[in-house]
């Protein structure tokens, strides 16, 4: 039995959960999310909590058990609080800006890189070097932040590039000069 799967999910006030067979829909102050849960998993609402249980004792049901509980918990947290990822840009002349909804990155290429955010994701820039990705879908927020970081990942000699806030890059020593 999954230790994570056993935990009930508390539903905060102002959040409504609708369970229609295997489809779970969560509505809250920030928006609405829905997801189809694996058929091996049963999702039940008991007053102000949601309980996830495996329907069978198969290997696949055990695999999907904790995952399904976490997915539903992320949906509940997303519509009530939302998610945010912060990225930092380091390097001389490297900067970002928002034009309309698109993120424009100037990170050492011959032309600026233009990235339109997916539906439901907002991108903001602070001080030209801090990018903030926000939204209600945790998976989409993380995916968008990873795509932005992949434009220019931090290099290991000078540390230039786009990194997550708080991410530590272990710098390598460069060439040693002649003695």
Buried (B, 14 or more C-beta within 10 A) or exposed (E): EBEEBEBBBEBEEEBEBEBEEBEBBBBBEBBEBEBEBBEBBBBEBEEEEBBBBBEEEEEEBBBBBBBBBBBBBBBBBBBBEBBBBBBBBBBEEBBBEBEEEEBBBBBEEEEBBEBEBEEBBBBBBEEEBBBBBBBBBBBBBBBBBEEBBEBBEBEEEBBBBBBBEEEEBEEEEEEEEEE
